[in-house]
Amino acid sequence: MKKIFLITALVTVFVLSAFSGVLDYIPANNKALVYVNNLAESYAELKTVPSFDLLLVSGVGLEGYAMMYSELLTSGFDIDPEIFWSSFETDIGFFIQEPSDNVYSTGIVFGPMKDVKTFYDDLNILVLETLRELQITFTPIFKGDYLILVQDDVFYKASKLGVKIENKPFENGIYYEINSSDIKNTGYFYVKDNELVGKSTGSVNEDEVALSKKADKSDSQFLGAIYGNTSFLPKDLSRFSEYIKIFADYNLAESLLKSSSNAEINVGIESEEYETDADFYFFSMYLKIPSYIKINTESTVSDVLPILEENDAEYVNLGDNYIKFNVKTDGENDSQNISKDFYLWKDGNNIFISSMDKEAYNKALSEKEKVSDNKVFKYLSGKIGTADMSTLFINFSEIFKNIDYIAESFTDDNYGMLLNVNYLGEGRIETEFIIH
């Protein structure tokens, strides 16, 4: 009887270990999750995508820089870089929980791994100790050959664990879910025919999101590098305040977007011979970055002025509903301080914020083709179509060709990325994505 019990117990342990995986340790009450299946193989396949090959290997060589940096970093500790990086030949899961209203806790699951304890010790020295100095603390939980790192271990341990992926279309790739109050979305990314492709479906809470009527998002003139257009704008921006503050003044963003039904961003890139004509210095290259943001809004230029004054921003009136204002960024010393002029004006129902004045803006657009006529956009949209709700197009070919040492490694004419969001009605949305 004891032998039968022992055999049954051993078989049970074997079955559980054989079929357990990263997804078994992700809490069912997560607000968002990202699951990477076969991380090392997924990364190897990613390098077959022309744009990533140019960035990681043949052009910029980010992979080589990362390896040199890791060897330099680990050389000061008793860590074997080959053993450390080989530990990532596994699956990884990231998740977010909400222990209380608007209080979020993140977690990461690694596994299966050959030596969980050594990996944790190395990770602790290289990453976790630094995070603790920044008041970001993760508690380790060891489950056989799996390592779980969580910020709130009490809430995690009280949660029901285990999620399932239905109809996974890839062997190596990324799957994600968003389960917030205003957005429900599931999707995936994987490499197919040397292109990174992705698709997701979901729903939005129409009470919390301003959805303007559907319209073609590629029917605009294109400055050449980056183009985005969206009618998917949250009515309440407060939950995104910390992220907005990284890029812009929150009060200014809220003032412009709270009554908006559409926003557009358009960016170009041009190489310059002289520093005085350039906006940006990159790897011994002088680059000019013409750009603008267009926001369909009820706000006026007068609504913006008090916010500029609160932030001690200098501005000059150039005409009716037309100003120039200055943004200053403090460096470590006076010689590193950066001062940049921007122009803001109202035309019809649209407010424009631009690095160009109105005359330069009109001239730049008059000389440019439409987004829909761009060669790279045509190629990518031929694969996944166009969007009626939101689109983001990045023309890597235009960006790379203005950086000499990258352009020398060109093997393709269609380096680019396109992301489309289409509104299907009744709160349902569909997103498609491609990088060539």
TIZA-77599 format. One record per atom (N, C-alpha, C): x, y, z. Coordinates in steps of 0.2 Angstrom, whole numbers, plus 2048, in hexadecimal, padded with zeros to 3 digits. Layout:
BEGIN
XYZ ...
// end
This chain:
BEGIN
8047FA800 800800800 804806800 80A806804 80E80C804 81280D7FE 8148077FA 8178087F4 81280B7EF 80C8097EF 80780C7EA 8068137EB 8068157F2 80581C7F4 80B8207F1 81181D7F2 8178217F0 8188227E9 81681C7E5 81681D7DE 8118227DB 80B8227DF 8068277DD 80882E7DE 80B82F7E4 80E8367E5 8138387E0 8188347DF 81D8357DA 81A8377D3 8158337D1 8128347CA 80F83B7CA 80B83D7D0 8088437D1 80D8497D0 8128487D4 81784E7D4 81A84E7CD 81C8497C9 81E8497C3 81984C7BE 81384B7BE 80E84D7BA 80D8557BB 80D8577C1 80C85E7C3 8128627C0 81885F7C1 81E8637BF 81F8637B8 81D85E7B4 81D85D7AD 8198627AA 8138637AD 80E8687A9 80D86F7AD 8118707B2 8118777B5 81587B7B0 8148827B0 8178867AC 81688D7AF 8198927AC 8198997AE 81289B7AF 80D89A7AA 80689C7AB 8038997B1 8068947B4 8038917BA 8048957C0 80989A7C0 80B89E7C5 8098A57C5 8058A77BF 8028AD7BE 7FB8AE7C1 7FA8B37C6 7F48B37C9 7EE8B47C4 7E88B17C6 7E28B17C1 7DF8B87C2 7E18BC7C7 7DE8C37C8 7E28C87C5 7E78C77C1 7EB8CC7BE 7E88D17BA 7EA8D77BA 7E88DC7B6 7EB8DD7AF 7F18DA7AF 7F48D97A8 7FA8D47A9 7FB8D07A3 8008CB7A3 8048CB79C 80A8CA79C 80E8C9796 8128C2797 8118BD793 8148B7793 8188B678D 81F8B478E 8248B3789 8258AC789 8238A9783 8248A2783 82B8A077F 83089C782 83689B77F 83A8A177E 83C8A5783 83F8AB782 8458AB77E 84A8A777F 8508A777B 84E8A5773 84A8A1772 84889F76B 8448A5768 8408A876C 83C8AE769 8418B3767 8468B576B 84B8BA76A 84F8B8764 8518B2763 8548B075D 8508B1757 84A8AF757 8458B1751 8448B8750 8448BC755 8438C3754 8498C6750 84F8C3751 8558C674D 8548C4745 84F8C0743 84E8BF73C 84A8C5739 8478C973D 8438CE73B 8478D4739 8478D7733 84C8DB730 84D8E1735 8488E4737 8498EA73C 84D8E9742 84B8E3745 84F8E174B 8568DF74A 8578DB744 85E8DA742 8628E0741 85F8E573E 8638EB73E 8658EF744 8608EE749 8618F1750 8658ED754 8648E7754 8688E2759 86F8E0756 86F8DF750 8758DB74D 8798DF748 8768E0742 87A8E273C 87B8E973C 8778ED73F 8778F573E 87A8F8745 8758F9749 8778FC750 87B8F7754 8798F1754 87D8EC758 87C8EC75F 8758ED761 8738EE768 8758E876C 8748E2769 8768DB76C 87D8DB76E 8828DD76A 8898DD76C 88A8E2772 8878E8772 8888ED777 8858EA77E 87F8E677D 87C8E3783 8818DE786 8848DA782 8888D5784 88E8D7788 8918DC785 8978E0787 8968E378E 8908E678F 88E8E9795 88D8E479A 88A8DE798 8888D979D 88F8D67A0 8948D579C 89A8D279E 89E8D77A2 89D8DE7A1 8A08E37A5 89D8E37AC 8968E27AC 8928E37B2 8938DD7B6 8948D77B3 8958D17B7 89C8D07B9 8A18D37B6 8A88D27B8 8A98D47BF 8A58D97C2 8A78DB7C8 8A48D77CE 8A08D17CC 89D8CD7D0 89F8C67CF 89E8C17D3 89F8BA7D2 8998B77CE 8988BA7C8 8938B77C3 8958B67BD 8938B07BA 8958AD7B4 8908B07AF 8928B57AA 88D8B87A6 8898B27A1 88D8AD79F 88A8A879B 8858A479E 8868A27A5 88189F7A9 87B8A37AA 87D8A97AC 8778AE7AD 8728AF7A7 8758B07A1 8718B179B 86E8AB799 8718A579A 86E89F798 86889D79C 8678A07A2 86189F7A6 85B8A27A3 85C8A679E 8568A979B 8548A5795 85689F794 85489A78F 84E897792 84989B793 843898797 83D89C795 83789B799 83189F798 8318A579D 82E8AA79C 82D8B07A1 8268B37A1 8238B47A6 81D8B77A7 81D8BD7AB 81A8C37A9 81A8C97AD 8128CA7AE 8118CD7B4 80A8CE7B6 8098D47BA 8038D77BA 8018DC7BF 7FB8DB7C3 7FB8DC7C9 7F58DB7CD 7F38E27D0 7ED8E27D3 7EB8E87D6 7E88E67DD 7ED8E67E2 7EB8E47E9 7E68E97EC 7E68EF7EA 7E08F47EC 7E08F97E7 7DA8FD7E7 7D99027E2 7DF9067E0 7E09067D9 7E690A7D6 7EC9097D9 7ED9037DD 7F49017E0 7F68FB7DC 7FB8FB7D9 7FD8F57D4 8048F27D7 8048EB7D6 80A8E77D8 80C8E37D2 8128E37D0 8148DF7CA 8188D87CC 8188D47C8 81B8CD7C9 81E8CA7C3 8238C67C4 8278C37BE 8288BB7C0 8278B77BB 8288B07BC 82D8AE7B7 8328AA7B9 8378A77B5 83789F7B6 83789C7B0 8388957B1 8368917AA 83788A7AA 83B8877AF 8438887AE 8478887B4 84E88A7B4 8528847B7 8588847B5 85D87E7B7 85F8807BE 8608867C0 8638887C6 86088F7C9 85A88E7CC 8568947CD 8598987D3 85C8957D8 8608997DD 86589D7DA 86A89A7D6 86F89E7D3 86D8A47CF 8688A27CB 8658A87C7 8628AD7CB 85F8AC7D1 85C8B17D5 8628B57D9 8678B17DB 86D8B57DE 8708BA7D9 8718B77D3 8748BC7CE 86F8C27CD 8698C07CC 8648C67CA 8648CB7D0 8648C87D6 8648CC7DC 86A8D17DC 8708CF7DA 8768D37DA 8758D87D4 8738D67CF 8738DA7C9 86E8DF7C8 8688DD7CB 8628E17C9 85E8E37D0 85C8DE7D4 8578DF7D9 85A8E37DF 8618E37E0 8638E87E5 8638EF7E3 8648F07DD 8638F77DA 85C8F97DB 8578F57D9 8508F77D9 84E8F87E0 8518F47E5 84F8F67EC 8518FD7EE 8578FF7EC 8599067ED 85490B7EB 8519097E5 84B90E7E2 84590C7E6 8449097EB 83E9077EF 83A9027EB 83D8FE7E6 8398F97E3 83B8F37E5 8378EF7E9 8398E97EC 8358E37E9 8398DE7E8 8358D77E5 8378D27EA 8328CE7EC 8338C87F1 8348C27ED 8398BE7EE 8398B77EA 8358B27ED 8328AE7E8 82E8A87EA 8318A27E6 83489D7E9 8368977E5 8328927E4 8308907DE 82C88A7DD 82F8857D9 8338807DC 83687B7D7 83B87F7D3 83B87E7CC 83F8817C8 83C8887C5 83888B7C9 8358917C7 8378967CC 83889D7CA 8398A27CE 8348A77CD 8308A97D2 82B8AF7D2 82E8B57D6 82E8BA7D3 82F8C17D7 8298C57D7 8278C77DD 8218CB7DE 8228D17E2 81E8D67E1 81F8DC7E5 81B8DB7EC 8158D87EB 8108D77F1 80F8D07F1 8148CD7F5 8138C57F6 80D8C37FA 80B8C77FE 8058C5802 7FF8C57FE 7FD8CA7F9 7F88CA7F5 7F98C47F0 7FF8C37ED 8008BE7E8 7FE8B77EB 8018B67F1 8008AF7F4 7F88AE7F6 7F48B37F7 7ED8B27F8 7E98B27F2 7EC8B37EC 7E98B27E5 7E98AB7E2 7E38AA7DF 7E38A47DB 7E88A47D5 7EC89F7D4 7F189F7CF 7EF89B7C9 7F289D7C3 7F08997BD 7EC89D7B8 7EF89D7B2 7EB8A07AC 7EC89B7A6 7E889C7A2 7E889879C 7E889C795 7EC89A790 7EC89D78A 7E8898785 7E389B782 7DF89777D 7E1898776 7E2893772 7E489476B 7EA89876A 7EF89676D 7F689A76C 7F8899765 7F989E761 7FB89D75A 80389C759 80789C75E 80E89C75D 811897762 817895760 81C891764 820895768 82389A765 82889F768 8258A6767 8248AA76D 8218B076C 81E8B3772 81A8B8772 8178BC778 8108BC777 80D8BB77D 8068BB77E 8048C0784 7FF8C4783 7FE8C9788 7F68CA789 7F48CC78F 7ED8CE791 7ED8D4795 7E88D8794 7E78DE798 7E08DD79B 7DF8DE7A1 7D98DD7A5 7D78E37A9 7D88E97A7 7D68EF7AB 7CF8F07AA 7CC8F57AE 7C58F77AE 7C38FA7A8 7C78FD7A4 7C590079E 7C78FD797 7CC8F8798 7CE8F5792 7CF8ED793 7CC8E978F 7CD8E278F 7D08E0789 7D68DD789 7DA8DB783 7DE8D5784 7DE8D177E 7E38CB77E 7E68CB777 7ED8CA777 7F08CA771 7F78C6771 7FA8C676B 8018C276B 8058C6766 80C8C4766 8118C6761 8158C0760 8178BF75A 81C8BA758 81E8BB751 8248B8750 8278B8749 8248B3744 8228B673F 8208B2739 8228B5733 8268B072F 8298B2728 82D8B8729 8318B872E 8368BE730 8338C4731 82D8C4734 82A8CB736 8278C973C 8278CE741 8248CE747 81D8D0746 8188CC748 8118CD747 80D8CC74D 8088D074E 8048CF754 7FD8D1753 7F88CE757 7F18D0756 7EE8CF75D 7E98D475E 7E58D3765 7DE8D5764 7DA8D3768 7D38D5768 7D18D776F 7CC8DB770 7CA8DD777 7C48E2776 7C38E577C 7BE8EA77D 7C08F0781 7BC8F5780 7BE8FB784 7B78FD787 7B890078D 7B2903790 7B090A78D 7AB90A789 7A9911786 7A791678A 7A6915791 7A491A795 7AB91E798 7B091B797 7B791D799 7BB920794 7B991E78E 7BE920788 7BA924783 7BD929780 7B992D77B 7BB92A774 7B6928771 7B792576A 7B4929765 7B892C761 7B593075B 7B392B756 7AF92E751 7AD92A74B 7B3927748 7B2921745 7B891E741 7BA92273B 7C0922739 7C3926734 7CA923732 7CC92372B 7D2921729 7D892572D 7DC921730 7E2924734 7E8925730 7E8924729 7EE925725 7ED92A720 7E892E720 7E793371B 7E993A71D 7F093A71F 7F3940721 7FA94171E 7FD94771D 80394771A 808945720 80E94271D 81393E722 819942722 81C943728 823947728 828942727 82793B727 82C936725 82E93172A 82E932731 83192E735 82C92A73A 82792E73D 82392B742 81C92E741 81692A741 81092D740 80B929745 80792D749 80292A74D 7FC92E74D 7F692A74D 7F092E74D 7EB929751 7E792D755 7E2929759 7DC92C75B 7D792975B 7D092C75E 7CF928764 7D3924767 7D392076D 7D6924773 7D2928776 7D592D77B 7D192C782 7D492A787 7D192978E 7CE930790 7C8930793 7C5936795 7C893879C 7CA9337A0 7CE9347A6 7D59337A6 7D99387A6 7E19377A5 7E49367AC 7E19367B1 7E49377B8 7E89307B9 7E592B7B7 7E99247B8 7EF9247B4 7F09287AF 7F69287AB 7FB92E7AD 7F99317B2 7FD9377B3 8049377B4 8069317B8 80E9307B9 81192F7B3 80E92C7AE 81192A7A7 8129307A3 80C9347A3 80C93A79F 81193F7A1 8129407A8 8179447AB 81E9437A8 82093D7A6 82693B7A4 82893F79D 822940799 823943792 82194A792 81C94C796 819953795 81695579C 81495B79C 81195E7A2 80A95B7A2 8089587A8 8019557A8 7FB9597A7 7FC95F7AB 7F69647AA 7F59667A3 7FB96779F 7FA969798 7F7964794 7F995D795 7F6958792 7EF957793 7ED95879A 7E695779C 7E295C799 7E4962799 7E0968796 7DF96778E 7E496478B 7E3963783 7DF95D782 7E0958786 7DD951784 7D6950787 7D495478C 7CE95278F 7C895378B 7C8958786 7C2959782 7C495777B 7C995277A 7CB951773 7C894A771 7C794A76A 7C5944767 7CA941762 7D0944761 7D594175D 7DB94475E 7E194175D 7E794375E 7EC940759 7F1944756 7F5942751 7FC944753 801940751 808942752 80C94074C 810944749 814944743 81B946744 820942742 827943744 82B94273D 83094673C 834945736 83B944739 840943735 847943736 84B944730 850949731 85494B72C 85B94C72F 86094A72B 86794B72D 86995272B 86D95572F 87095C72E 87795C72F 87A96172B 88296172B 884965731 88096A733 88396F738 87E96E73F 88296F744 87E96E74B 87997374C 87A979749 87597F74A 86F97D746 86E979741 86897773E 865971741 86896E746 866967748 86296874F 85D963750 85A963756 85D95D75B 861959758 86395375C 86A951759 86E94E75E 87494C75C 87594475E 876940759 87693975A 87C935757 88093275B 88692F758 88A933752 88C939754 88F93D750 88B94074A 88493F74A 880941745 87C947748 87B94C743 876952745 870950742 86A950746 86494E743 85F954744 85B955740 85595A740 84F956741 84A957746 844953747 83E958747 83C959741 83595D740 830959743 82B95C746 826958749 82095C74C 81A95974D 81595D74F 810958753 80C95A757 80695775A 80095B758 7FB957756 7F495B754 7EF958759 7EB95C75C 7E6959761 7DF95D75F 7DA95975D 7D495B75C 7D195C763 7D0963765 7CE96476C 7CA96B76C 7C596B771 7C2972772 7C6977776 7CC975778 7D097977C 7D397F777 7D598477A 7D898A776 7DF98B778 7E298F774 7E9991776 7E999577D 7E499977E 7E399C785 7E299878A 7DF992789 7DF98D78F 7E698A791 7EA98A78C 7F198778D 7F698C791 7F5993790 7F9998793 7FA99879A 7F599779E 7F69967A5 7FA9917A8 7FA98B7A4 7FE9857A5 8059877A4 80798A79E 80E98C79D 8109917A2 80C9957A4 80E99A7A9 8109977B0 80B9927B2 80D98E7B8 81398B7B8 8169897B2 81C9857B1 82298A7AF 8219907B0 8269957AF 8299947A7 8249927A3 82699279C 826998798 82B99B795 82A9A1791 8279A078B 8229A5789 81F9A4783 81E9AB780 81D9AB779 81C9B2776 8169B1771 8129B6771 80C9B676C 80E9B7765 80D9B3761 80E9B475A 8089B6755 8039B6758 7FC9B8754 7F69B5758 7F19B5755 7EB9B3758 7EB9AB759 7EA9A975F 7EB9A2760 7F199F75E 7F79A275F 7FD9A075C 8039A2761 80699E764 80C9A0768 81299C767 81899E769 81E99A76A 82099A771 821994773 82399377A 82A98F77B 82D990780 83498D781 834987787 837982786 83797C78B 83F97C78C 84097C793 84797B795 848975799 84D971798 84F96B79B 85596C79F 85696B7A5 85C96D7A9 8609677A9 8679687A7 86C9637A7 8709637AE 87595F7AE 87995F7B4 87D9657B6 87E9697B0 8819707B1 87E9747AC 88097B7AC 87D9807A7 87E97E7A0 88497B79F 88697A798 882974795 87E970799 87A96B797 87396C797 871972799 86A974798 868975791 861972790 85F972789 859977789 85897B784 85397F783 85097E77C 84A97D77B 84797C775 840980774 83F98376E 83998776D 834982769 82E98376B 828980768 823985766 81F983761 81998775F 813984760 80E988762 807986764 80298A761 7FD98775D 7F898B75A 7F2987759 7EC98B758 7E6988757 7E3989750 7E198474C 7DF985746 7D8980745 7D3984745 7CC980745 7CB97D74B 7CA97674B 7C9973752 7CF96F754 7D5971751 7DB96D753 7E0972756 7E497075B 7E997375E 7F097075C 7F597375A 7FB971757 80097375C 80596E75E 80B96F762 81196C75D 81597175B 81A96F756 821972758 82696E755 82D971755 82E976750 82997674B 82997B745 824980746 826986744 82198B744 81B98A73E 81698E73E 81198C739 81398C732 817991730 81A991729 81E98B727 82298972C 82698372B 82297D72B 81D97C72F 81997772F 815976729 81297B726 80E97B720 81397971A 81997C71A 81E97A715 820973715 82197071B 82396971C 81E964719 81896671B 813961719 811961712 81296770F 810968708 815964703 81B963706 82095F702 820957704 81B955708 81B94E70A 81694A707 817944706 81193F704 80D93D70A 80793A708 80393870D 805932710 803930717 80592A71A 804924716 7FE924713 7FB91E70F 7FF91D708 803923706 807922700 80E920702 810920708 81791E70A 819917708 81E915705 82090F703 820909708 82390B70E 823906714 81C905717 81890B717 81290A71A 80D905715 80E90670F 80B90270A 80C8FB70B 8138F970C 8158F370D 8128F0713 8128F3719 8108F171F 8088F071F 8058F571D 7FD8F571C 7FB8F0718 7FF8EE713 7FD8E970E 7FD8E2712 8008E2718 8008DC71C 7FA8DC721 7F98E1724 7F48E1729 7EE8E7728 7EE8EA723 7E98EF722 7EA8F6725 7E58FA725 7E6901728 7E190172E 7E1907732 7DD907738 7D890D737 7D390C73B 7CD91173B 7CD915742 7D1912747 7D091574E 7D7917751 7DC913750 7E3916752 7E891274D 7EE91674C 7F3913748 7FA91674B 7FF91274A 80691474C 80A911746 80E916743 81291373D 81991673E 81E91273F 825914740 829912739 82B917736 82F915730 837915731 83990F733 84090E735 84490F72F 84290E729 84690F723 848916723 84491B724 845922724 84A92472A 849921730 84D923736 854920735 85591A733 85B917732 85F91A72C 85C91C727 86091F721 863925723 861929728 86492F72A 86A92E72F 86B928731 871926735 875922731 87B92572F 87F92272A 88291B72C 88491A732 887913733 88290E733 87B90F734 87690A734 87490972D 87390F729 87190E722 87690A71E 87C90A720 88190571C 87F8FE71D 87B8FC722 8798F5723 8728F3720 86F8F871C 8698F7719 8698F0715 8648EC716 8638E6711 85C8E670F 8588EB711 8518EB70F 84E8F270F 8488F370B 8468FA70A 8408FB70F 83D8F6712 8378F7716 8388F671D 83D8F9720 83D8F9728 8388FD72B 8348FA72F 82E8FE732 82A8FA736 8268FE73A 8218FB73E 81A8FE73D 8158FA73D 80E8FD73D 8098FA742 8068FE746 8018FB74B 7FA8FE749 7F58FA748 7EE8FD747 7E98FA74C 7E58FF74E 7DF8FD752 7D98FF74E 7D58FA74E 7CE8FB74A 7C88FA74F 7C38FF74F 7BE8FE753 7B88FA750 7B68F5753 7B18F0750 7AA8F2752 7A98F6757 7A28F8759 7A18F5760 79C8F8764 79A8F576A 7A08F476F 7A58F876F 7AA8F8773 7B08F3771 7AF8F076C 7B48EB76A 7BA8EE765 7C08EC766 7C58EF762 7CA8E9760 7CD8EA75B 7D28E5758 7D98E9756 7DE8E6758 7E58E9757 7E98E4753 7EC8E774E 7F18E374A 7F88E674A 7FD8E2749 8048E574A 8098E2746 80E8E5743 8138E273F 8198E673F 81F8E373F 8258E673F 8298E2739 82C8E5734 8308E272F 8378E3730 
// end
